[in-house]
Structures are given as structure tokens and as C-alpha cells.
Amino acid sequence: MPKSPATPDDANADVAALSYEQARDELVQVVARLEAGSAPLEDSLALWERGEALAARCQQWLDGARERLAAVREPTGE
């Protein structure tokens, strides 16, 4: 019986716990595997979903860093 695809929430539940560097490094590996083109379709789809989740996690970290920098740059008091 073929393996049923995992839902994105199941497959990527651990992404929220990753640091920026961990998510970035894994994303690089996912992209390399997808670019190699040797994975079967079902595996490629799972990799794509994982990559999307990793990219979103990286974006969360970057957005948070931008917010922190903006808060420090804003003048205090009016």
C-alpha cells in the first residue's frame, strides 16, 4: 500500500523550534535535493512542503530582527 502523504502540519511541526541558522541550513539541503531531481514525485512534494515551511520560518526570524532594529532606532519620547 502506498504511503499517504503527511499533512504539512504533521511533517513540519518541528520547524517552529528551529533557529534561523538551522532552518536556513536545512532549506539549503532541501533545495539541493530538489534541484538534483532524483527524488520520486511524492518525496519531491514532501520536500517542497518542508522547504516552504523552512522558508517561512526564516522569514519569521528576519521579520523579528527587523522589528527589533526598528525599535532600537526609533527616538524615545516625543
N, CA, C and O atoms as a printed pandas DataFrame, in Angstrom:
     atom_number atom_name residue_name chain_id  residue_number  x_coord  y_coord  z_coord
0              1         N          MET        A               1    0.842   -1.170    0.000
1              2        CA          MET        A               1    0.000    0.000    0.000
2              3         C          MET        A               1    0.890    1.236    0.000
3              4         O          MET        A               1    1.843    1.292    0.777
4              5         N          PRO        A               2    0.609    2.248   -0.859
5              6        CA          PRO        A               2    1.449    3.432   -0.899
6              7         C          PRO        A               2    1.308    4.237    0.386
7              8         O          PRO        A               2    0.257    4.273    1.027
8              9         N          LYS        A               3    2.397    4.866    0.722
9             10        CA          LYS        A               3    2.419    5.708    1.902
10            11         C          LYS        A               3    1.591    6.965    1.627
11            12         O          LYS        A               3    1.777    7.619    0.601
12            13         N          SER        A               4    0.675    7.303    2.544
13            14        CA          SER        A               4   -0.122    8.504    2.321
14            15         C          SER        A               4    0.715    9.718    2.692
15            16         O          SER        A               4    1.489    9.682    3.648
16            17         N          PRO        A               5    0.552   10.801    1.922
17            18        CA          PRO        A               5    1.357   11.972    2.209
18            19         C          PRO        A               5    0.997   12.552    3.567
19            20         O          PRO        A               5   -0.173   12.607    3.946
20            21         N          ALA        A               6    1.994   12.973    4.270
21            22        CA          ALA        A               6    1.760   13.615    5.567
22            23         C          ALA        A               6    1.215   15.013    5.332
23            24         O          ALA        A               6    1.540   15.661    4.337
24            25         N          THR        A               7    0.401   15.457    6.238
25            26        CA          THR        A               7   -0.095   16.817    6.115
26            27         C          THR        A               7    1.047   17.772    6.428
27            28         O          THR        A               7    1.959   17.410    7.171
28            29         N          PRO        A               8    1.018   18.985    5.878
29            30        CA          PRO        A               8    2.093   19.929    6.153
30            31         C          PRO        A               8    2.268   20.181    7.644
31            32         O          PRO        A               8    3.395   20.353    8.109
32            33         N          ASP        A               9    1.171   20.205    8.405
33            34        CA          ASP        A               9    1.290   20.444    9.837
34            35         C          ASP        A               9    2.045   19.309   10.520
35            36         O          ASP        A               9    2.862   19.556   11.407
36            37         N          ASP        A              10    1.780   18.066   10.115
37            38        CA          ASP        A              10    2.477   16.922   10.709
38            39         C          ASP        A              10    3.953   16.907   10.312
39            40         O          ASP        A              10    4.833   16.728   11.153
40            41         N          ALA        A              11    4.202   17.093    9.043
41            42        CA          ALA        A              11    5.555   16.987    8.522
42            43         C          ALA        A              11    6.449   18.130    8.982
43            44         O          ALA        A              11    7.670   17.978    9.016
44            45         N          ASN        A              12    5.873   19.251    9.329
45            46        CA          ASN        A              12    6.670   20.430    9.620
46            47         C          ASN        A              12    6.450   20.977   11.024
47            48         O          ASN        A              12    6.749   22.140   11.295
48            49         N          ALA        A              13    5.930   20.145   11.912
49            50        CA          ALA        A              13    5.626   20.601   13.265
50            51         C          ALA        A              13    6.875   21.083   13.992
51            52         O          ALA        A              13    6.794   21.991   14.819
52            53         N          ASP        A              14    8.015   20.494   13.700
53            54        CA          ASP        A              14    9.236   20.860   14.409
54            55         C          ASP        A              14    9.909   22.118   13.872
55            56         O          ASP        A              14   10.859   22.611   14.481
56            57         N          VAL        A              15    9.443   22.640   12.760
57            58        CA          VAL        A              15   10.074   23.810   12.141
58            59         C          VAL        A              15   10.028   25.020   13.073
59            60         O          VAL        A              15   10.978   25.803   13.104
60            61         N          ALA        A              16    8.954   25.188   13.826
61            62        CA          ALA        A              16    8.813   26.339   14.709
62            63         C          ALA        A              16    9.888   26.384   15.786
63            64         O          ALA        A              16   10.162   27.450   16.338
64            65         N          ALA        A              17   10.495   25.258   16.091
65            66        CA          ALA        A              17   11.518   25.209   17.136
66            67         C          ALA        A              17   12.929   25.479   16.600
67            68         O          ALA        A              17   13.876   25.568   17.381
68            69         N          LEU        A              18   13.079   25.610   15.292
69            70        CA          LEU        A              18   14.407   25.772   14.706
70            71         C          LEU        A              18   14.915   27.204   14.827
71            72         O          LEU        A              18   14.147   28.161   14.738
72            73         N          SER        A              19   16.218   27.330   15.032
73            74        CA          SER        A              19   16.848   28.648   14.976
74            75         C          SER        A              19   16.913   29.079   13.508
75            76         O          SER        A              19   16.671   28.280   12.604
76            77         N          TYR        A              20   17.237   30.331   13.291
77            78        CA          TYR        A              20   17.368   30.820   11.919
78            79         C          TYR        A              20   18.422   30.004   11.163
79            80         O          TYR        A              20   18.197   29.577   10.031
80            81         N          GLU        A              21   19.560   29.800   11.798
81            82        CA          GLU        A              21   20.649   29.095   11.134
82            83         C          GLU        A              21   20.288   27.648   10.809
83            84         O          GLU        A              21   20.635   27.142    9.741
84            85         N          GLN        A              22   19.590   26.986   11.730
85            86        CA          GLN        A              22   19.167   25.601   11.480
86            87         C          GLN        A              22   18.189   25.537   10.314
87            88         O          GLN        A              22   18.316   24.683    9.437
88            89         N          ALA        A              23   17.213   26.442   10.304
89            90        CA          ALA        A              23   16.216   26.458    9.231
90            91         C          ALA        A              23   16.876   26.780    7.895
91            92         O          ALA        A              23   16.566   26.156    6.880
92            93         N          ARG        A              24   17.780   27.747    7.892
93            94        CA          ARG        A              24   18.471   28.124    6.657
94            95         C          ARG        A              24   19.299   26.978    6.109
95            96         O          ARG        A              24   19.258   26.692    4.913
96            97         N          ASP        A              25   20.057   26.316    6.990
97            98        CA          ASP        A              25   20.913   25.221    6.545
98            99         C          ASP        A              25   20.087   24.056    5.985
99           100         O          ASP        A              25   20.440   23.467    4.963
100          101         N          GLU        A              26   18.991   23.737    6.666
101          102        CA          GLU        A              26   18.145   22.656    6.163
102          103         C          GLU        A              26   17.483   23.054    4.845
103          104         O          GLU        A              26   17.327   22.221    3.952
104          105         N          LEU        A              27   17.098   24.314    4.723
105          106        CA          LEU        A              27   16.497   24.789    3.474
106          107         C          LEU        A              27   17.476   24.640    2.315
107          108         O          LEU        A              27   17.082   24.248    1.216
108          109         N          VAL        A              28   18.734   24.947    2.549
109          110        CA          VAL        A              28   19.762   24.773    1.514
110          111         C          VAL        A              28   19.826   23.308    1.086
111          112         O          VAL        A              28   19.927   23.017   -0.106
112          113         N          GLN        A              29   19.769   22.390    2.041
113          114        CA          GLN        A              29   19.803   20.958    1.725
114          115         C          GLN        A              29   18.567   20.537    0.928
115          116         O          GLN        A              29   18.671   19.757   -0.019
116          117         N          VAL        A              30   17.397   21.054    1.313
117          118        CA          VAL        A              30   16.156   20.713    0.607
118          119         C          VAL        A              30   16.227   21.187   -0.837
119          120         O          VAL        A              30   15.875   20.450   -1.758
120          121         N          VAL        A              31   16.683   22.419   -1.029
121          122        CA          VAL        A              31   16.797   22.960   -2.387
122          123         C          VAL        A              31   17.758   22.116   -3.223
123          124         O          VAL        A              31   17.474   21.821   -4.384
124          125         N          ALA        A              32   18.871   21.732   -2.652
125          126        CA          ALA        A              32   19.842   20.914   -3.383
126          127         C          ALA        A              32   19.227   19.580   -3.799
127          128         O          ALA        A              32   19.436   19.122   -4.922
128          129         N          ARG        A              33   18.474   18.960   -2.898
129          130        CA          ARG        A              33   17.837   17.676   -3.236
130          131         C          ARG        A              33   16.794   17.852   -4.335
131          132         O          ARG        A              33   16.681   17.018   -5.232
132          133         N          LEU        A              34   16.032   18.944   -4.259
133          134        CA          LEU        A              34   15.028   19.188   -5.301
134          135         C          LEU        A              34   15.697   19.480   -6.643
135          136         O          LEU        A              34   15.244   19.004   -7.684
136          137         N          GLU        A              35   16.762   20.253   -6.615
137          138        CA          GLU        A              35   17.463   20.576   -7.861
138          139         C          GLU        A              35   18.106   19.346   -8.487
139          140         O          GLU        A              35   18.255   19.275   -9.707
140          141         N          ALA        A              36   18.482   18.387   -7.668
141          142        CA          ALA        A              36   19.082   17.162   -8.196
142          143         C          ALA        A              36   18.068   16.382   -9.030
143          144         O          ALA        A              36   18.435   15.683   -9.975
144          145         N          GLY        A              37   16.795   16.508   -8.674
145          146        CA          GLY        A              37   15.735   15.889   -9.456
146          147         C          GLY        A              37   15.664   14.382   -9.392
147          148         O          GLY        A              37   15.017   13.768  -10.240
148          149         N          SER        A              38   16.300   13.768   -8.425
149          150        CA          SER        A              38   16.328   12.311   -8.379
150          151         C          SER        A              38   15.260   11.706   -7.468
151          152         O          SER        A              38   15.080   10.488   -7.450
152          153         N          ALA        A              39   14.553   12.546   -6.715
153          154        CA          ALA        A              39   13.537   12.027   -5.790
154          155         C          ALA        A              39   12.241   11.721   -6.538
155          156         O          ALA        A              39   11.890   12.427   -7.483
156          157         N          PRO        A              40   11.534   10.682   -6.126
157          158        CA          PRO        A              40   10.229   10.394   -6.716
158          159         C          PRO        A              40    9.264   11.560   -6.450
159          160         O          PRO        A              40    9.503   12.387   -5.570
160          161         N          LEU        A              41    8.190   11.611   -7.210
161          162        CA          LEU        A              41    7.249   12.728   -7.131
162          163         C          LEU        A              41    6.733   12.949   -5.717
163          164         O          LEU        A              41    6.730   14.084   -5.238
164          165         N          GLU        A              42    6.296   11.895   -5.037
165          166        CA          GLU        A              42    5.747   12.045   -3.691
166          167         C          GLU        A              42    6.793   12.630   -2.735
167          168         O          GLU        A              42    6.478   13.496   -1.919
168          169         N          ASP        A              43    8.024   12.158   -2.838
169          170        CA          ASP        A              43    9.096   12.681   -1.994
170          171         C          ASP        A              43    9.406   14.135   -2.340
171          172         O          ASP        A              43    9.675   14.950   -1.458
172          173         N          SER        A              44    9.366   14.447   -3.627
173          174        CA          SER        A              44    9.614   15.823   -4.055
174          175         C          SER        A              44    8.556   16.771   -3.504
175          176         O          SER        A              44    8.867   17.889   -3.092
176          177         N          LEU        A              45    7.313   16.322   -3.501
177          178        CA          LEU        A              45    6.250   17.160   -2.942
178          179         C          LEU        A              45    6.453   17.379   -1.444
179          180         O          LEU        A              45    6.253   18.485   -0.942
180          181         N          ALA        A              46    6.846   16.337   -0.744
181          182        CA          ALA        A              46    7.109   16.471    0.690
182          183         C          ALA        A              46    8.293   17.409    0.931
183          184         O          ALA        A              46    8.266   18.222    1.855
184          185         N          LEU        A              47    9.318   17.296    0.108
185          186        CA          LEU        A              47   10.460   18.200    0.225
186          187         C          LEU        A              47   10.044   19.641   -0.035
187          188         O          LEU        A              47   10.466   20.556    0.671
188          189         N          TRP        A              48    9.213   19.834   -1.055
189          190        CA          TRP        A              48    8.733   21.179   -1.384
190          191         C          TRP        A              48    7.981   21.779   -0.190
191          192         O          TRP        A              48    8.207   22.933    0.175
192          193         N          GLU        A              49    7.095   20.997    0.408
193          194        CA          GLU        A              49    6.334   21.480    1.568
194          195         C          GLU        A              49    7.262   21.800    2.719
195          196         O          GLU        A              49    7.079   22.808    3.401
196          197         N          ARG        A              50    8.249   20.961    2.944
197          198        CA          ARG        A              50    9.219   21.213    4.013
198          199         C          ARG        A              50    9.992   22.499    3.715
199          200         O          ARG        A              50   10.224   23.314    4.608
200          201         N          GLY        A              51   10.379   22.666    2.478
201          202        CA          GLY        A              51   11.101   23.882    2.088
202          203         C          GLY        A              51   10.267   25.134    2.297
203          204         O          GLY        A              51   10.782   26.155    2.752
204          205         N          GLU        A              52    8.989   25.065    1.971
205          206        CA          GLU        A              52    8.099   26.212    2.188
206          207         C          GLU        A              52    8.024   26.552    3.675
207          208         O          GLU        A              52    8.084   27.722    4.053
208          209         N          ALA        A              53    7.894   25.532    4.509
209          210        CA          ALA        A              53    7.824   25.757    5.956
210          211         C          ALA        A              53    9.139   26.337    6.478
211          212         O          ALA        A              53    9.131   27.227    7.328
212          213         N          LEU        A              54   10.255   25.841    5.977
213          214        CA          LEU        A              54   11.559   26.351    6.405
214          215         C          LEU        A              54   11.760   27.800    5.959
215          216         O          LEU        A              54   12.277   28.620    6.718
216          217         N          ALA        A              55   11.352   28.109    4.736
217          218        CA          ALA        A              55   11.477   29.482    4.247
218          219         C          ALA        A              55   10.615   30.435    5.074
219          220         O          ALA        A              55   11.031   31.554    5.375
220          221         N          ALA        A              56    9.417   29.988    5.439
221          222        CA          ALA        A              56    8.543   30.818    6.269
222          223         C          ALA        A              56    9.164   31.045    7.641
223          224         O          ALA        A              56    9.060   32.140    8.192
224          225         N          ARG        A              57    9.810   30.019    8.200
225          226        CA          ARG        A              57   10.459   30.158    9.499
226          227         C          ARG        A              57   11.616   31.145    9.425
227          228         O          ARG        A              57   11.790   31.971   10.321
228          229         N          CYS        A              58   12.401   31.062    8.366
229          230        CA          CYS        A              58   13.490   32.023    8.175
230          231         C          CYS        A              58   12.929   33.444    8.078
231          232         O          CYS        A              58   13.486   34.376    8.657
232          233         N          GLN        A              59   11.841   33.601    7.355
233          234        CA          GLN        A              59   11.227   34.923    7.212
234          235         C          GLN        A              59   10.739   35.450    8.558
235          236         O          GLN        A              59   10.858   36.643    8.836
236          237         N          GLN        A              60   10.191   34.573    9.395
237          238        CA          GLN        A              60    9.769   34.989   10.741
238          239         C          GLN        A              60   10.957   35.535   11.530
239          240         O          GLN        A              60   10.855   36.580   12.174
240          241         N          TRP        A              61   12.066   34.835   11.477
241          242        CA          TRP        A              61   13.256   35.296   12.189
242          243         C          TRP        A              61   13.723   36.642   11.657
243          244         O          TRP        A              61   14.063   37.532   12.437
244          245         N          LEU        A              62   13.743   36.801   10.336
245          246        CA          LEU        A              62   14.199   38.055    9.740
246          247         C          LEU        A              62   13.248   39.202   10.065
247          248         O          LEU        A              62   13.690   40.313   10.356
248          249         N          ASP        A              63   11.950   38.938   10.017
249          250        CA          ASP        A              63   10.972   39.974   10.364
250          251         C          ASP        A              63   11.138   40.402   11.816
251          252         O          ASP        A              63   11.066   41.592   12.124
252          253         N          GLY        A              64   11.356   39.451   12.699
253          254        CA          GLY        A              64   11.571   39.761   14.109
254          255         C          GLY        A              64   12.821   40.602   14.313
255          256         O          GLY        A              64   12.825   41.533   15.119
256          257         N          ALA        A              65   13.874   40.278   13.589
257          258        CA          ALA        A              65   15.115   41.048   13.697
258          259         C          ALA        A              65   14.899   42.480   13.203
259          260         O          ALA        A              65   15.386   43.432   13.812
260          261         N          ARG        A              66   14.164   42.627   12.093
261          262        CA          ARG        A              66   13.869   43.976   11.580
262          263         C          ARG        A              66   13.078   44.789   12.588
263          264         O          ARG        A              66   13.350   45.972   12.793
264          265         N          GLU        A              67   12.098   44.154   13.216
265          266        CA          GLU        A              67   11.287   44.850   14.218
266          267         C          GLU        A              67   12.143   45.298   15.398
267          268         O          GLU        A              67   11.989   46.412   15.901
268          269         N          ARG        A              68   13.031   44.438   15.829
269          270        CA          ARG        A              68   13.909   44.796   16.953
270          271         C          ARG        A              68   14.823   45.955   16.588
271          272         O          ARG        A              68   15.033   46.860   17.395
272          273         N          LEU        A              69   15.368   45.932   15.373
273          274        CA          LEU        A              69   16.230   47.033   14.931
274          275         C          LEU        A              69   15.449   48.328   14.807
275          276         O          LEU        A              69   15.939   49.392   15.188
276          277         N          ALA        A              70   14.241   48.245   14.278
277          278        CA          ALA        A              70   13.415   49.441   14.148
278          279         C          ALA        A              70   13.076   50.028   15.516
279          280         O          ALA        A              70   13.047   51.248   15.678
280          281         N          ALA        A              71   12.823   49.176   16.487
281          282        CA          ALA        A              71   12.503   49.642   17.837
282          283         C          ALA        A              71   13.698   50.351   18.464
283          284         O          ALA        A              71   13.522   51.337   19.180
284          285         N          VAL        A              72   14.892   49.870   18.210
285          286        CA          VAL        A              72   16.084   50.493   18.770
286          287         C          VAL        A              72   16.371   51.838   18.088
287          288         O          VAL        A              72   16.852   52.774   18.726
288          289         N          ARG        A              73   16.078   51.921   16.813
289          290        CA          ARG        A              73   16.362   53.136   16.053
290          291         C          ARG        A              73   15.376   54.267   16.338
291          292         O          ARG        A              73   15.723   55.439   16.190
292          293         N          GLU        A              74   14.174   53.934   16.737
293          294        CA          GLU        A              74   13.161   54.972   16.965
294          295         C          GLU        A              74   13.558   55.841   18.143
295          296         O          GLU        A              74   14.016   55.353   19.176
296          297         N          PRO        A              75   13.372   57.141   17.963
297          298        CA          PRO        A              75   13.699   58.045   19.069
298          299         C          PRO        A              75   12.750   57.814   20.253
299          300         O          PRO        A              75   11.560   57.562   20.065
300          301         N          THR        A              76   13.287   57.901   21.454
301          302        CA          THR        A              76   12.449   57.727   22.634
302          303         C          THR        A              76   11.842   59.067   23.029
303          304         O          THR        A              76   12.490   60.110   22.938
304          305         N          GLY        A              77   10.594   59.020   23.468
305          306        CA          GLY        A              77    9.900   60.240   23.881
306          307         C          GLY        A              77    9.537   61.118   22.715
307          308         O          GLY        A              77   10.145   61.035   21.648
308          309         N          GLU        A              78    8.550   61.958   22.914
309          310        CA          GLU        A              78    8.158   62.863   21.829
310          311         C          GLU        A              78    8.139   64.267   22.308
311          312         O          GLU        A              78    7.833   65.178   21.538
